[in-house]
Amino acid sequence: WGRWLRRHRPRPALEAVDTDLVLGYLRSRAAFHAKATIANVMSHLRGMGEYLVRDGIWPSSPLRWMKGPKINFRSRLPKRIGREHLKALWEEAAKRPEGFARGQAMAILAVLYGTGVRRGELERLDVCDWSCDEGTLQVDGRKTGEERRAPVPVGVARCLDAYLPHRQNVLEKAGRLEETALFVTRSSQRLKGDAVGEMIHRLARRAKVPLVSVHQFRHTCASDLIETGLTLPQVQQVLGHRAITSTMWYL
């Protein structure tokens, strides 16, 4: 908010900030953002406003009467993929005729569901992040600021081991053995998150499964872990949530 005010012309003094300026900032933050994000911004601003009133800089805070967006918390509940739909997706992936495409699709589905990684985390995985001996994936902490080692179930490990020879063949054919990405395209480039989403949507259409997003695998992983008896702190560690309140949604 301070940076936004400094860029504003003419630059206002903090004491001169009025309702119009606050609304202008909120409008700039609201573009292409979810209601929950806007509500979070307003909550922080209200706290700042009360601080400025307490310090005698503002006579009163205009944020006291501003209403935030109405949020339907039920719409934020995790959207789980049913077991029959999961099975249909795997069966459709297994039907892919070409070895590389089949192995890659099976491995991606397995990693998404078995470890609960986010789409960006999957995209940034390198071969060296997979430890076959330890049975873990080293996941970067770009979102939370903390790296984590995600335990890899035996079935997921088998899918990865089946995919890696196909990856090696693609890289050798292209003469790009220096590529570090775990998941690559046929042209030996790092597989992007958008391409992962398109692949999953294609599989869902062919398997006649309702629209499935990449993030739903994370929801399903967490829900199934809790259902099998893991505690919330254990699930929090697997998913890499910074706050346990994020994990509590899966209850």
ABEGO torsion letter per residue (X at the ends): XAAAAAABOBBBBAAABBAAAAAAAAAAAABGBBAAAAAAAAAAAAAAAAAAAAAGABABBAAAABBBBBBBAAAABBBBBBAAAAAAAAAAAAABABAAAAAAAAAAAAAAAAAGBBAAAAAABBAAABBAAAGBBBBBAAAAGBBBBBBBBAAAAAAAAAAAAAAAAAAAAAGBAABABABBBAAGBBBBAAAAAAAAAAAAAAAGBBBBBAAAAAAAAAAAAAAAGBBAAAAAAAAGBABAAAAAAAX
